Amino acid sequence: MTIDPTARYTNIRARVTGYLTGLTVSGSPSWVTELGQPVGATRWARITYVPIRETWAGRYTGSQIVADSRILVVIDLFYEQADTGASVDLYAVDRAADDVAHGLRSLALSLLDYSSTPAAPTTVSGARIFVVEPPTITRLDPSGGRARRQVSAELRWYLRHAA
């Protein structure tokens, strides 16, 4: 049985990660995924995805059913703090969080299928990824000489599955 491209979470993560890393963000952080931390970077943004739920929503075609699918995207921003002794822009991390939140507010992407040709993904007909609720920005306690902010948003798309 062939898996529909809308049912591959790797396609969702790849498409959204490509969009996020293409945003213009204050301070130009290095981007990493999941538990990564770039070596020697003074500013970085870590992207994490948390599947939330799938709710069956009916039929897409005679041979496919559809599920309303949700995933939480979390972007942790790490910027140098003023107490490190260097000259630091105290508001850089806040501006970066605002930039990421703004990019998430307007997120509405066509779904791409990376499974057959990752270097040249194809567009999946009738499939879109979009934001359900406005993003939230959370101020986190500093850690390791870094000011931290977390931006999160719930994303939605319709997953198709063989009936």
Secondary structure, 3 states (H helix, E strand, C coil): CCCCHHHCHHHHHHHHHHHHHCCCCCCCCEEEECCCCCCCCCCEEEEEEEEEEEEEEEEEECCEEEEEEEEEEEEEEEEECHHHCCCCCCCHHHHHHHHHHHHHHCCEEEEEECCCCCCCCEEEEEEEEEECCCCEEEEEEEECCEEEEEEEEEEEEEEEEEC
